[in-house]
Amino acid sequence: MRADKERIKRLRLAIRQAKLDAIILRLPENIVMSFGTWPMVGFSYAVFTAKDGPAAVVAAEG
């Protein structure tokens, strides 16, 4: 599964409508649904901002 551009667009719209600057996803299933990849380490976070541009995944090394 790859990141769905339409899903990301809707996610960013929801962030703006909630008057937030960003959201942080912590649950692996939320990261999978947003990025289309399963975090392989036990500690992963995804950060989405309301502005267009790349999102980030923060993961522990190793």
N, C-alpha and C positions, 0 to 999 in steps of 0.2 A: 504494500500500500504506500503510495506517495502522498506528499502533502497536497491537499485539495485546495487550489487557489480560491475557489468560490467559498469554501468553508472558512478559510483564513480571512477573506473579505468580510464575511458575516460576523466573524469573531471580532474583528477590529471595529466594525460598525457598532456592535453591542458594547464594546469598551467605551467608545465615544458617547453613546447614548446614556451610559451609566455615569458619565462625566468623570471617568478614570483616566489616568495617564498610561497605565499598564496593568497587566495581570501576570501572576506567576502560577504556572501549573506544576503540581507536584506529583500527582498520581500517574503511574505509568500508563494507564489506559487513556488518560487525557493527552499525554504526550504522543501516544500512538495515533489518536484521532486527529491531532493537529499537525504532526510532522510526518506521519506515515512510517515511523521507525520506532522500534522498541528499545528503550534505554537498557543497555546490557549491564549496567552497574547498579548497585542498590541505591545510589544517591544521584538523582537527576532532577533538574528543574528546567522548565521552559519559560521564557519571558517573551510576552507579546506586548508591544506598545500600540497606542492608538494611531500613531503615524505609520504611513507606508514605509516599507523597507524590510530588511531581513529580521527575522526573529532569532532568538538565541536559545541554545540548549546548554545548560551548565551541568557537567558530569564530573564525577571523581575520576582521577586517573588510576589506571591499573585494573 
